[in-house]
Amino acid sequence: MSRYWQKKPLLIRAAYPASTDVLSRNRLIDFACRDDVDARLVIRERSRYSLTHGPFTRRDFRTLPAAGWTLLVQGVNRVDAASDRLLRSFSFVPYARLDDVMVSYAAPGGGVGPHFDSYDVFLLQGSGRRRWRYGRQSDLTLVQDVDLKILRRFSPQHDTVLDPGDMLYLPPSIAHDGVAVDACVTYSIGFRAATHAEIAQAFIDFLRDDLRLPDGRYADPDAKPTPTPARIDPAMRRRVMATLATIRWGARDVDRFLGSFLSEPKPVVRFEAPARPLPKRLFTTTIGARGLALDRATQLLYDDVSFYVIGEPVGFRGAGIATLRRLANRRALSSRECRTLPAPVVTLLHQWYRYGFVEPLA
């Protein structure tokens, strides 16, 4: 982190053990056909690229050429246990920054063109081989009038082929281009990096929804007849400025906003509540025997005052705070830990279970 994070690329040979959990082409296509998963299909013909968004049908893949296409599926960690375990192995970076795992399957020659990302990314080769050319460049101008963000000029300084288990880390704004040498699967572990404008807009929305805004209605009992009705009266300006000056926020408001903003799920995420939820007593017995885990899509964060789950602050006091923080950090509790949970924690977890945020371990 001190030498490379957001500073320079890093190539790591044999970074991750070659695993039998690598997603197959057919399984990735199954995910791409779901309506709760973001998927894209990129077809490359010489220097031209076409982009299609999912959800797809299996018929869409029967007429594809033998080479030059790439299927990209976003957020695979939410629907695949092995991909979620892979994502959690990067927890040396705070969960508030960790985003998701995108998995791509590329036929020989497939790629999405030279581009750059606005966030950090680890590119882990799952199966097959992919050639990566990459480097820092000042000219990040994009080709106009195309669906993909492709660099108009590309001047790589590095050229390497990743074998299964090899990994390449790229900080933001490093130009790169990956082309499949043979049919391959690549895992992209990405990180959140909201723009300042996105954060500011979200905070303004938070202020509107969560803070008390001034009561009353505009009034001007001292108004006088005017010969210039089109002119905005300076007195009106002063009254509005005085009203807006009553809006205040402090550090705790920023804390609540940040926790809610960072734990908010993406629009495509859906939580499935159990069809026949266990009653609280049976739920308590079950997790005491089997343990409990967060749903793969659940983001549980905390600060010194509150917990934040799925974009909502949860104030919690008393015994059990340390256990809830362990659940947030480790994303699971053992059966032994569950057997000693205070009653208020069990009540909270049972509520989350009924919403689909947590589930007993199998």
N, C-alpha and C positions, 0 to 999 in steps of 0.2 A: 504493500500500500504506500509506503513512504517513497519508494523509488519509481514506481510506474503509474499508480492510480492517477488518472487525469493528467498524466505527464507525457508518457511515450508508450508505444506498442511493446508487447512482450510475447514472444513465441515460446511455448512450453511443449517440448516433446514428451509423449507418454504421460500427459498431465492427469489423465483419468483412465482407469482400467478399461480395456475393451470389454464391453458388457453384452450379455445375451438379452438385455432389456432394450436394445436399440429398436426403435419402432420400424415395423415393416412398411413397405409401400402401401399395401392393402389397408393396414390399420390406419395409416395417416389419411388415406382417402376416405375411410369411414368417418373420421373426425371432420374432414372437410365437407361432408354431406350433412352435418348437423347445423341447425339454425341457431344454436347457442355458442358457436365457435366462429371466429373470424378467419376466413381462408381466402387466399388469392392464388391465381394461376397466371404465370408469366411465360409467354412463348417468345423465343428469340429466333429471328430469321436474319442471319448475317448481323447487320448493325441496327436492325429494327426490332422493337419489343412491343408486344401487345399484353394488356392486363385485363383480367376478368376477376370479378369478386364473387365469392360464394354466397350462400351455400350451393354446393354442386350436387349433381347426381352421378352415379357410377357411369352412366352413358357418356358423360362429358369426357371421360378419360379413355374411352375405347378408340377414339379416332385421333388421338394425339400422335405426333410424329415419334420416331424412334429416338430422336435426340433433340436437344435445344429447348427443353421446357423445364419449369420449376414450379412445384407446389409449395406454398408457404402457409403454415397453419399457426396462428397466434394463440397464446395462452394454453398450450397443450398441458401444462402442469395442472390445470384445473380439471382435466378430464382423464389424466393418465398418471397412475401412482408412481411409476418409475421416473417420469419427468419431474414430478413434484419432489421426489427425493433428490434428484439432481439439483433442482433450484435451491433446496434447503442446504445443500453442501456449500453454497456461496454465502452463508449467513455470517461470514466475517465482515460483510457489509450490512448495515442496519436494514431491517425489513422495510422501513419507511422509504428506502431507496431502491430496494429490490423489486423488480416489476414482474416479469414472466419469462417463460421459455417459448420461443418460437422454433418450430421444427420445419425444416425444408427437405423435400425430396427432389433431387435434380437428376434428370436423364443426362447422359453424356453431352457435354457442351452447354448444359443449362446454366443460367445465371440471370441476375437482374440488372446487370450493367454497372459501370463504375459509379459510385455514389459515396455519400458520407452520412453518418448518423449524428444526431444531436445529443446522444447519450452514450455512456460506456457500454461496451458489449464484449462478452466472451464468446468466441466461436469455437465450439467443440465438435470435432469430427467424430460422428458415430459409426458409420460404415462407408466403405468406398473411399475415394480420394477426391480432394478439391484443391485446385490451384488458387492461391491468393496472391494478388499483387496489391501493394498498399504503400502509403507514405503520406507525409504531411505536405500540403501545398496551400499556397495563399489564395489561389484562384478557385473559388468554389461556385462559380457561375453554373447554372443548370441549363440543360437543353430546354428550349421553350416549346409549348404546345404538345407535350407528351404526358401520358398518365403517370409515368414513373419519374422519380427525381434522379435524373442521370446527369452526371457531370459533362459539361461541354468539352472540357479539356481534362486529361488524366495523365499525370506524370509520376508513376510509382517509383519508389526507391528500393523496394524489397519485392522479391519474387520467391515464393515457396509453395511446396505441396504438402498438405496435411494428410497424414495417414490416420486410421482409426485410433482414437485416444489422444491425438495431438490437439492442442488448443492455442488459439491466438487471441490475445487481449488487445482491444483497440479503444483508446480514449475518444471523447467526442471530437468530431470534425476531422478525423483522419480519413482521407480518401482511400477507398478499397474496392476491389472487384474480385468476386469469387466465381470460378467456372469449374463445373464438375469434370474431372478427368474421366471418371466412369460413373455409373449410377451410384449415388451417394446420399446419405442422410447427414445433415448438419444441425446441431443444436445451437441456437443463439440465446444466450442468457443476457437479458437486457435490464436496464435500470431506469428508474423514473427520473426525469429531468424536466419538470414543468417550466415553461417560460415565465419570466417575471409578470408579463401581461396576464397569463392564465391564473397565476397566484393572486394577483390584484383583483381580477374579475371575480374569482371565487370568494375572496374576502369580502368584496362589496355585496355579493349575494348573501353571504353569511350575516353581515351586518343587518341587511334588510329582514332576514328571517329570524334571527336569534337575539337581536338587541331591541330594546324598546325605543321606538322612534318618537319624535315629538308629537304630542297630542294637539288637538285643536285644528283650526282651519284659518287660512289667510284672512285677515281683516284689515280694513283701513278706514276707521271711523272719522279720521281727521282729513280725509281726502277733500280736495277743493276742485272747482271747475277748471278745466284746462283748455287753452287754445291750441294745444299740440297733442291730440289724442294718440298719434302714432308713436310718440316718444315714450320709452320706458322710464317711468318716474324714478328718480334716485331714491325716493323714500321707500318704494317697493323693493329696490335692490337692498337697502339697509335692513328692511324687515326680513327678507329671505336669508341674508347673510347671518343675521342674529339667530334665526331658527336653525340653520345648518350648524352653527357654532355650538348648539346644545348637544350635538351627537358626539359621544365620547366612547373610546374603547381603551383598554389597558392590556397589560401583559397577559393576564388570565384569559381575556377574550381571544388574544392571538393564539394562546396555547390550545384553547378549545377548538378554534378554527383549524389549526394545524393538524391536531389529532383526527378531527372529522374528515378533513380534506384528504389526508394520507391513507385513511382506512376505507374510503369510499370505493366500492367495487366499480368495475367498468360496466357500461350499459348492457353489454351482452351477457353478463353474469346473471344466472338465476339460481336460487337456492330451492331445493326440494325438501319440503317438510315430510317427515315420515307419514306414510299412508295411515298407519295405525299407531300413533305415538304411545310409548309406554307410559303408564301412570307414574307419578313421581316416585312412589315407593319401589316399584319394579325397576325404574330407571336407576335409582340409587343402588339397588342390589346388583344390577347388571354391570354398571361401571365399576363397582367394588370388586367384581369378579374378573372383568376384562380390561378395564381402563377406558380412557376417553381421548379423543383427538379432535382438533379443529377440522372442519371441512376444508378441502384443499383450496377453495375460493375465499375462505374467511381470512380477513386481515384483522388481527387483534393487536393493538398497540397500547402503550400506556405512558403517562408522565408521572410526575410526583404527586398529582392530585387525582387523576381520573384514568379510567380505561376507555378505549375507543374501539368499537366493533362495528364494521359495516357502515362507517360514516356517522355513527351516533356516539356521543359521550355517555359513559356509564359511571356515575359516582358510586363508589363502594368503599365502605369503612369497616373496620373491625378485623377480626380474625379471618384469615384466608387470603389476604392481599398477596402475601408472598407466593402462595400456591397459584393464584391467578396469573401472577407475573411469570412463574415457571411455565404455565400453560402457554402464555403469549410467546415466550422465548423458545421453548422446545416444541410447541405446537401439539403436545400430548401430555397426558398424565398417566402414570402407571396405576394398576389396580390397587396397589398398596397406598398410593397417595389418595386415590379416590375414596378409600375406606375411612380415611380420617378427615374428610372434608367437613367444615362447619356447616350447619344447616342453611345459613343464608347463601353460601356458595353453591350448595346443591340446588337451592331454589333458582338461583340465577342460571346455572348451567342447564337445568331442566327447561327453563324458558328458552334459552338459546337452542337447545335440542329440538324443541317444538317448532322453531323457526328454520331449522336446517343448518344452523351455524356450527354445531358440534355433533358428534356421533360416537356411540360406544365402539370400541375397537372390536374387530371381528375375532 
